[in-house]
């Protein structure tokens, strides 16, 4: 059993007062007014982060974006955002030329320049406003269905 395993097991048996003290020791701030189960989870998460590392920056930003959305709207709902793994290369042919875009942790790289949006890159390529995810084939036009005339 590792030291981390022992600490996590100890958290499960700690009474609320001891959990609040452990929170103060772990986070260097007073414990929030939350139930003991959430205190345990928060402390356990921090201990595991220290041992194994934290979430990637892109994941933290996505969590923050979702947190703000919940504050603003009261719900998370279905997200239409495209999630691309860092290092992915997007390829698009346009007017006989092939274009390559590299997905970075904090945006995109195209022709040696950094962009925060695929739509900006699509605009650079075409000279017109495009939805970047649609231009690169990551998203279909929403709500579009061709009308077929009824026979008869």
Buried (B, 14 or more C-beta within 10 A) or exposed (E): EEEBEEBBEEBEEBEEEBBBEBBEEBEEEEBEEEEBEEBBEBBBEBBBEEEEEEEEEBEEEBEEEEEEBEEEEEEEEEEEEEEBEEEEEBEBEEEEEEBEBBBBEEBBBBEEEEBEEBBBBBBEBBEEEBBBBBBBEBBEEEEEEEEEEEEE
